[in-house]
Amino acid sequence: MTELEIIRRDLKQLAAGSWAMQTVLVCLLARLDNQVPGVADLLRNSLDDATNLVEQLAVMGGQDPERFAQAIKVIEELRLAVQGQGQLKHGL
């Protein structure tokens, strides 16, 4: 196996692990939303806080701007996924 093949394999494994963790998180948050009254506001505020933190770190600089853009994209995808779970729960 060449070095490039090893790198590609490792990247696929990292991507799969990241996607799996995001999926588990969305499902966990949806279950919390179903079982704990008022958790929807907590989830929404936490996602807002995460977005704000990433934006603040981006302004401070010192790291790859693409990393921050990707982080915000992931947070927004989580937001949409959690909202989608909530809409399914409420029949929307």
Buried (B, 14 or more C-beta within 10 A) or exposed (E): EEEEEEEEEEEEEEEEEEEEEBEEEBEEBBEBBEEEEEBBEEBBEBBEEBBEEBEEBBEEEEEEEEEBEEBBEBBEEBBEBBBEBBEEEEEE
